[in-house]
């Protein structure tokens, strides 16, 4: 593998970083909102599932 000097490496890194398409502020906010919504929905689903399982086990085992 050929070695490159640090200056050339940094130039290549800068050139590659310029090729990246960054999301707009609006896209970032929408995506963040959707992620938070999915986290909320998942937590409510698992809370409900855990409650049902706990209730079922208490019913089966006769515990209160």
N, C-alpha and C positions, 0 to 999 in steps of 0.2 A: 504494500500500500504506500502510495506516494505521500510524503510529508509536505504540508503547506505551512507557510509562515503565519504567525498569528494575525498580522494585518490583513492578509488575503482571506483568512478564515472569517474574520469579522466582516469584511466586505461581502462575502458570500452569504453570511447569516443575515445581514441587512437586506440584501437582494431577495432572499427567500421570504423574509418578514414582510416586505412590500407586496408580495404576491398574495398574501392572506386577505381574504374577504371578511372583514369584521362586521358583526351584526350592528344594526342601528340601535339607538337608545330605545325606540319603540319596540323593536323585535326582542330586545333583551328584557324589557319590562313585561311583555306578553308571555314570554317563555318562563320567566320567574313566577309570574302569577299562576300559570298552568301547573308548574311544579308544586307550588304551595297548595293549590287546590287538590292535586293528586295525593299529596302527603296527608291532607285533612281527610279525604275520602278513605284512604287506606287505614288511617288510624281509627276512624269510626267503624270501618268494616271489622277490623281486628278486635276492637272493644266489644262490638256486638257478638262476634263469634266466640270470644272468650267468655262472655256472660252466658251465652246459650250452653256452651260446654260445661261451665261451672254449675249451672242450674240442672243440667241433665245428670251430671255425676252426683250431685247432692240428692236428686230424686232417686237414682239407682241405689246409692249407698245408704239412703235413709238418714243422711245428716241434715242438719238445719242450718 
